Amino acid sequence: MRKWLLTGLCCASLLTQAHAQSLPETLSLDEWLELVAQHNTELQTGALHLDIARSQVSAARALPNPSVSYNREGSEEEYMIEQEIPLFGQRSRRIQTARSELAATHAQRDLTQLDVLHDAAARFMHLQIAQQRELQQQQLLEATEQATRVIEGQFEAGLRSEYDRIRMHIELTARQNALEESQIETRNTRMDLAELIAKPDWQPRAANNSIHSIKQLPAAVRPTSELPTVRMALAEESVNQQKLREAQREVWPAPSINVGTVRDDNMRENVIGVSMTLPLFDRNRGAISAARLEAREATLRRVETTHLSELQWQKAHQEWQQRQTMLVRFEQQILPALPRLRTMAEDAWRLGENSVLEMLDTLQQIADIQNDYLDLLEATSQAELDLQKAAGYLPAWKQAF
């Protein structure tokens, strides 16, 4: 039995690895969002909840089932059929409540879709940044290794002191550690992508190491009522209002029509009658009061959500504008000077005007500036995603669903 168990585990592992291998190793943002739309559990669950809500509408449309009874006492037999007839609008109110709950489920699905896809886009963007950091650390390590070889040769020839040699080896170790730290960050970010679609053996890469802005800002702000958060609050308010009307309608009980036959050895009679509960003592006051308070609470939540949504958009828009200005200034005034600065440092080292350590310090300063740029680029892209989300737009060039 142990052999069978091990064989089963091996087969399961092979199947998981084969499925992971079927996924692309390198993918674009569009391809990534399509994978999330296909495989994310939250999005799949949202579709199931929609089906459940639709079935609740069908159930609300159904009439109550009739009841059949049979009694026998001596030679007398009684057959009765009873059918409840909702004459006072109970059925129509139940249908309206079910439709409101379906609309609320739609709004919740859209809100979940917005959250998941924006989270997916943010993870993809972070992977691009991590890959770029790793590339920069790799280039800095290669430059340090080249300089270390030069220092070793000069030390052997008696042209360099042991101090320079030790400093270079310390610098080389620091660069190796920095590269491994960036590799850890890249690997963890790849696992964050795999986690979102529950594919643990998948190690994806972003299509391009060059970081680009998503550039999907809306041309105009959507009306507040179209924002997913506000739509959700409006739908919940509608559901609670329908429940209040339903509770008020339930004060009037539905009458039942009784049709049957009574017979014995000597006679047979047809019977027809009507029965209805009289609302003398219980007029559903408790349920009505509770429904009214819940409707009031939903209205307050809707008002608060509307105001907060407007404030969130203003905050996101202002942050994006300021970060975009900072990014443009960085790209126009700082980045163009870095290649020239690196060339000057390398030329000064070759001509003997600067030491190799001074050259490496300059390279480290350039790397720090490039890291600052990546930090600003990531913050600007995240601000752009936050602005999209606040405006209720999906982070894709085409609709994911």
C-alpha positions as CSV (number, residue, x, y, z in Angstrom):
1,M,0.0,0.0,0.0
2,R,2.9,2.4,0.7
3,K,4.1,1.8,-2.8
4,W,0.7,2.7,-4.3
5,L,0.6,5.8,-2.1
6,L,4.1,6.9,-3.3
7,T,3.1,6.2,-6.9
8,G,0.0,8.3,-6.5
9,L,1.9,11.2,-5.0
10,C,4.5,11.1,-7.8
11,C,1.7,11.0,-10.4
12,A,0.0,14.0,-8.8
13,S,3.3,15.9,-8.7
14,L,4.0,15.1,-12.4
15,L,0.5,16.3,-13.3
16,T,1.0,19.6,-11.4
17,Q,4.4,20.2,-13.0
18,A,3.0,19.4,-16.5
19,H,0.1,21.8,-16.0
20,A,2.6,24.5,-14.8
21,Q,4.7,23.9,-17.9
22,S,1.7,24.5,-20.1
23,L,1.6,28.1,-18.9
24,P,3.8,30.7,-20.7
25,E,7.2,31.4,-19.2
26,T,7.2,35.0,-20.4
27,L,4.0,37.0,-20.7
28,S,2.6,40.5,-21.3
29,L,0.2,42.4,-19.1
30,D,-2.7,41.5,-21.3
31,E,-1.8,37.8,-21.3
32,W,-1.4,37.9,-17.5
33,L,-4.8,39.5,-16.9
34,E,-6.4,36.9,-19.2
35,L,-4.9,34.1,-17.1
36,V,-6.2,35.7,-13.9
37,A,-9.6,36.0,-15.5
38,Q,-9.5,32.3,-16.3
39,H,-8.0,30.8,-13.2
40,N,-8.5,33.1,-10.2
41,T,-10.7,31.4,-7.6
42,E,-12.4,34.7,-6.4
43,L,-13.5,35.5,-9.9
44,Q,-14.8,32.0,-10.5
45,T,-16.7,32.1,-7.2
46,G,-18.3,35.4,-8.3
47,A,-19.7,33.8,-11.4
48,L,-21.1,31.0,-9.3
49,H,-22.8,33.5,-6.9
50,L,-24.4,35.1,-10.0
51,D,-25.9,31.7,-11.0
52,I,-27.2,31.2,-7.4
53,A,-28.8,34.7,-7.4
54,R,-30.5,33.9,-10.8
55,S,-31.8,30.7,-9.4
56,Q,-33.3,32.6,-6.4
57,V,-35.2,34.8,-8.9
58,S,-36.6,31.7,-10.5
59,A,-37.5,30.3,-7.1
60,A,-39.3,33.5,-6.1
61,R,-41.5,33.3,-9.3
62,A,-42.8,29.9,-8.3
63,L,-46.2,29.6,-6.8
64,P,-46.6,27.7,-3.5
65,N,-47.1,24.0,-3.9
66,P,-50.6,22.6,-3.1
67,S,-51.1,20.3,-0.2
68,V,-53.2,17.1,-0.3
69,S,-54.8,15.4,2.7
70,Y,-56.8,12.2,3.2
71,N,-58.8,11.3,6.3
72,R,-60.8,8.2,7.0
73,E,-63.2,7.7,10.0
74,G,-65.2,4.5,9.9
75,S,-66.9,4.3,6.5
76,E,-66.4,8.1,5.9
77,E,-63.5,9.2,3.7
78,E,-62.3,12.8,3.1
79,Y,-60.1,14.0,0.2
80,M,-58.9,17.6,0.3
81,I,-56.6,19.7,-1.9
82,E,-55.4,23.1,-0.5
83,Q,-53.8,25.8,-2.5
84,E,-52.4,29.1,-1.1
85,I,-53.1,32.1,-3.3
86,P,-50.9,35.2,-2.7
87,L,-53.5,37.8,-3.5
88,F,-52.0,40.7,-1.7
89,G,-48.7,41.0,-3.7
90,Q,-46.5,38.8,-1.5
91,R,-45.2,36.9,-4.6
92,S,-44.4,40.1,-6.6
93,R,-42.5,41.5,-3.6
94,R,-40.5,38.3,-3.2
95,I,-39.6,38.5,-6.9
96,Q,-38.6,42.2,-6.6
97,T,-36.4,41.3,-3.6
98,A,-34.7,38.5,-5.5
99,R,-34.1,40.8,-8.5
100,S,-32.6,43.4,-6.2
101,E,-30.3,40.7,-4.6
102,L,-29.3,39.6,-8.2
103,A,-28.4,43.3,-8.9
104,A,-26.4,43.4,-5.7
105,T,-24.6,40.2,-6.7
106,H,-23.7,41.7,-10.0
107,A,-22.3,44.8,-8.3
108,Q,-20.3,42.6,-5.9
109,R,-18.9,40.6,-8.8
110,D,-17.9,43.8,-10.6
111,L,-16.2,45.1,-7.5
112,T,-14.4,41.8,-6.9
113,Q,-13.3,41.8,-10.6
114,L,-12.0,45.4,-10.2
115,D,-10.0,44.5,-7.0
116,V,-8.5,41.3,-8.3
117,L,-7.5,42.7,-11.7
118,H,-5.9,45.8,-10.2
119,D,-4.0,43.6,-7.7
120,A,-2.9,41.5,-10.6
121,A,-1.7,44.5,-12.6
122,A,0.2,45.8,-9.5
123,R,1.9,42.5,-9.0
124,F,2.9,42.4,-12.7
125,M,4.3,45.9,-12.5
126,H,6.3,45.0,-9.3
127,L,7.7,42.0,-11.2
128,Q,8.9,44.3,-14.0
129,I,10.6,46.6,-11.4
130,A,12.2,43.6,-9.6
131,Q,13.6,42.2,-12.9
132,Q,15.0,45.6,-13.7
133,R,16.7,45.9,-10.3
134,E,18.2,42.4,-10.7
135,L,19.5,43.4,-14.2
136,Q,21.2,46.5,-12.7
137,Q,22.8,44.5,-9.9
138,Q,24.0,42.0,-12.4
139,Q,25.7,44.7,-14.5
140,L,27.2,46.3,-11.4
141,L,28.6,43.0,-10.3
142,E,30.2,42.4,-13.7
143,A,31.8,45.8,-13.6
144,T,33.1,45.0,-10.1
145,E,34.5,41.6,-11.2
146,Q,36.3,43.2,-14.1
147,A,37.9,45.8,-11.8
148,T,38.8,43.1,-9.3
149,R,40.7,41.2,-12.0
150,V,42.6,44.4,-12.9
151,I,43.5,45.0,-9.2
152,E,44.6,41.4,-8.7
153,G,46.9,41.7,-11.8
154,Q,48.3,45.0,-10.6
155,F,48.8,43.5,-7.1
156,E,50.8,40.6,-8.4
157,A,52.9,43.0,-10.4
158,G,53.6,45.1,-7.3
159,L,51.6,48.1,-8.6
160,R,48.8,47.9,-6.0
161,S,48.8,47.7,-2.2
162,E,47.2,44.9,-0.2
163,Y,44.7,47.5,1.1
164,D,43.4,48.1,-2.5
165,R,43.1,44.3,-3.0
166,I,41.2,43.7,0.3
167,R,38.9,46.7,-0.4
168,M,38.1,45.2,-3.9
169,H,37.2,41.8,-2.5
170,I,35.0,43.4,0.1
171,E,33.3,45.4,-2.6
172,L,32.9,42.3,-4.7
173,T,31.3,40.3,-1.9
174,A,28.9,43.2,-1.2
175,R,27.9,43.3,-4.9
176,Q,27.3,39.5,-4.9
177,N,25.1,39.8,-1.8
178,A,23.2,42.7,-3.4
179,L,22.6,40.6,-6.6
180,E,21.3,37.6,-4.5
181,E,19.0,39.9,-2.6
182,S,17.5,41.2,-5.9
183,Q,17.2,37.6,-7.1
184,I,15.2,36.7,-3.9
185,E,12.9,39.7,-4.5
186,T,12.3,38.7,-8.1
187,R,11.6,35.1,-7.2
188,N,9.2,36.1,-4.4
189,T,7.4,38.4,-6.8
190,R,7.1,35.6,-9.4
191,M,5.6,33.5,-6.7
192,D,3.1,36.3,-5.9
193,L,1.9,36.0,-9.5
194,A,1.6,32.3,-9.3
195,E,-0.2,32.5,-6.0
196,L,-3.0,34.7,-7.5
197,I,-3.9,31.9,-9.9
198,A,-3.0,29.0,-7.6
199,K,-0.1,27.6,-9.7
200,P,2.7,27.0,-7.2
201,D,5.2,25.5,-9.7
202,W,5.0,28.3,-12.2
203,Q,7.8,30.9,-12.4
204,P,6.7,33.6,-14.8
205,R,8.7,36.5,-16.2
206,A,7.4,39.8,-17.4
207,A,7.7,40.2,-21.2
208,N,9.9,43.3,-21.1
209,N,12.4,44.5,-18.6
210,S,11.8,48.0,-19.7
211,I,9.2,49.5,-17.4
212,H,6.4,51.3,-19.1
213,S,3.4,53.2,-17.8
214,I,0.1,51.4,-18.2
215,K,-1.4,54.5,-19.8
216,Q,-5.0,53.5,-19.4
217,L,-6.2,56.6,-17.6
218,P,-9.9,57.4,-18.3
219,A,-10.5,60.4,-20.5
220,A,-13.2,61.6,-18.1
221,V,-14.4,60.7,-14.7
222,R,-17.3,58.3,-14.6
223,P,-20.5,59.5,-13.0
224,T,-20.4,58.6,-9.3
225,S,-23.4,56.2,-9.6
226,E,-21.4,54.1,-12.0
227,L,-18.5,53.5,-9.7
228,P,-18.5,49.8,-8.5
229,T,-18.3,50.7,-4.8
230,V,-21.3,53.1,-5.2
231,R,-23.2,50.6,-7.3
232,M,-22.7,48.0,-4.6
233,A,-24.0,50.4,-1.9
234,L,-27.0,51.4,-4.1
235,A,-27.8,47.7,-4.7
236,E,-27.6,46.9,-1.0
237,E,-29.9,49.9,-0.3
238,S,-32.4,48.6,-2.9
239,V,-32.3,45.1,-1.4
240,N,-33.1,46.4,2.1
241,Q,-35.9,48.6,0.8
242,Q,-37.4,45.7,-1.0
243,K,-37.2,43.6,2.2
244,L,-39.0,46.4,4.1
245,R,-41.8,46.4,1.5
246,E,-41.9,42.6,1.6
247,A,-42.2,42.6,5.4
248,Q,-45.0,45.2,5.2
249,R,-46.8,43.1,2.6
250,E,-46.5,40.0,4.8
251,V,-48.9,41.6,7.3
252,W,-51.7,40.5,5.0
253,P,-51.8,36.7,5.0
254,A,-52.3,34.8,1.8
255,P,-55.7,33.0,1.7
256,S,-55.9,29.3,0.8
257,I,-58.6,27.6,-1.3
258,N,-59.7,24.2,-0.2
259,V,-61.4,21.8,-2.6
260,G,-62.3,18.2,-1.8
261,T,-64.8,15.3,-1.5
262,V,-66.4,13.7,1.5
263,R,-68.1,10.3,1.0
264,D,-69.3,7.3,2.8
265,D,-71.4,4.2,1.9
266,N,-74.6,6.3,1.5
267,M,-73.5,9.7,0.0
268,R,-70.9,11.8,-1.7
269,E,-70.4,15.5,-1.3
270,N,-68.1,18.0,-2.9
271,V,-66.6,20.6,-0.6
272,I,-65.1,24.0,-1.4
273,G,-63.9,26.6,1.1
274,V,-61.5,29.4,1.9
275,S,-59.2,29.7,4.9
276,M,-57.0,32.6,6.0
277,T,-55.0,33.5,9.1
278,L,-56.5,36.6,10.7
279,P,-53.7,39.2,11.6
280,L,-55.3,40.2,14.9
281,F,-52.3,39.8,17.4
282,D,-49.2,39.4,15.2
283,R,-49.0,42.1,12.5
284,N,-45.3,41.4,11.8
285,R,-44.3,44.6,13.6
286,G,-41.0,43.1,14.8
287,A,-39.9,42.2,11.3
288,I,-41.1,45.5,9.8
289,S,-39.2,47.5,12.5
290,A,-36.0,45.5,11.9
291,A,-36.3,45.8,8.1
292,R,-36.9,49.6,8.4
293,L,-33.7,50.0,10.5
294,E,-31.7,47.9,8.1
295,A,-32.9,50.0,5.2
296,R,-32.0,53.2,7.0
297,E,-28.5,51.8,7.8
298,A,-28.1,50.9,4.1
299,T,-29.0,54.4,3.1
300,L,-26.4,55.8,5.5
301,R,-23.8,53.5,4.0
302,R,-24.7,54.5,0.5
303,V,-24.3,58.2,1.3
304,E,-21.0,57.6,3.0
305,T,-19.7,55.4,0.2
306,T,-20.6,58.0,-2.4
307,H,-18.7,60.8,-0.5
308,L,-15.7,58.5,0.1
309,S,-15.6,57.4,-3.5
310,E,-15.4,61.0,-4.7
311,L,-12.7,61.8,-2.1
312,Q,-10.7,58.7,-3.1
313,W,-10.8,59.8,-6.7
314,Q,-9.6,63.3,-5.9
315,K,-6.8,62.0,-3.7
316,A,-5.7,59.5,-6.3
317,H,-5.8,62.1,-9.1
318,Q,-3.8,64.6,-7.2
319,E,-1.2,62.0,-6.2
320,W,-0.9,60.8,-9.8
321,Q,-0.5,64.3,-11.2
322,Q,2.3,65.1,-8.7
323,R,4.2,61.9,-9.2
324,Q,3.9,62.2,-13.0
325,T,5.5,65.6,-12.8
326,M,8.3,64.3,-10.6
327,L,8.8,61.4,-13.0
328,V,9.0,63.6,-16.1
329,R,11.5,65.9,-14.3
330,F,13.7,62.9,-13.4
331,E,13.6,61.6,-16.9
332,Q,14.4,64.9,-18.5
333,Q,17.0,66.3,-16.1
334,I,18.7,63.4,-14.4
335,L,18.6,60.2,-16.5
336,P,20.2,61.7,-19.6
337,A,23.3,62.7,-17.6
338,L,24.0,59.2,-16.2
339,P,25.7,57.6,-19.3
340,R,28.0,60.6,-19.6
341,L,28.8,60.4,-15.9
342,R,29.7,56.7,-16.2
343,T,31.9,57.3,-19.3
344,M,33.8,60.1,-17.5
345,A,34.4,57.9,-14.4
346,E,35.7,55.0,-16.5
347,D,37.9,57.2,-18.6
348,A,39.4,58.9,-15.5
349,W,40.2,55.5,-14.1
350,R,41.9,54.3,-17.4
351,L,43.9,57.5,-17.6
352,G,45.0,57.1,-13.9
353,E,43.3,60.3,-12.8
354,N,41.0,58.3,-10.3
355,S,41.5,55.1,-8.5
356,V,39.4,52.0,-9.2
357,L,37.6,52.5,-5.9
358,E,36.6,56.0,-6.9
359,M,35.3,54.7,-10.2
360,L,33.3,52.0,-8.3
361,D,31.9,54.6,-6.0
362,T,30.7,56.6,-9.0
363,L,29.1,53.4,-10.4
364,Q,27.4,52.8,-7.1
365,Q,26.1,56.4,-7.1
366,I,24.7,55.8,-10.6
367,A,23.1,52.6,-9.5
368,D,21.5,54.4,-6.5
369,I,20.1,57.1,-8.8
370,Q,18.7,54.4,-11.1
371,N,17.1,52.7,-8.1
372,D,15.6,56.0,-7.1
373,Y,14.2,56.2,-10.6
374,L,12.7,52.7,-10.3
375,D,11.2,53.6,-7.0
376,L,9.6,56.7,-8.5
377,L,8.5,54.8,-11.6
378,E,6.8,52.1,-9.5
379,A,5.1,54.7,-7.2
380,T,3.9,56.6,-10.3
381,S,2.6,53.4,-11.9
382,Q,0.9,52.4,-8.7
383,A,-0.7,55.9,-8.4
384,E,-2.0,55.4,-12.0
385,L,-3.5,52.0,-11.1
386,D,-5.1,53.6,-8.0
387,L,-6.6,56.3,-10.1
388,Q,-8.0,53.8,-12.5
389,K,-9.5,51.8,-9.6
390,A,-11.0,55.0,-8.1
391,A,-12.6,55.8,-11.4
392,G,-13.9,52.2,-11.8
393,Y,-11.8,51.2,-14.9
394,L,-10.2,47.9,-15.4
395,P,-6.4,47.9,-15.9
396,A,-6.4,46.3,-19.4
397,W,-6.4,47.4,-23.0
398,K,-9.3,45.1,-23.6
399,Q,-12.1,43.9,-21.3
400,A,-11.0,40.8,-19.3
401,F,-14.5,39.4,-19.2
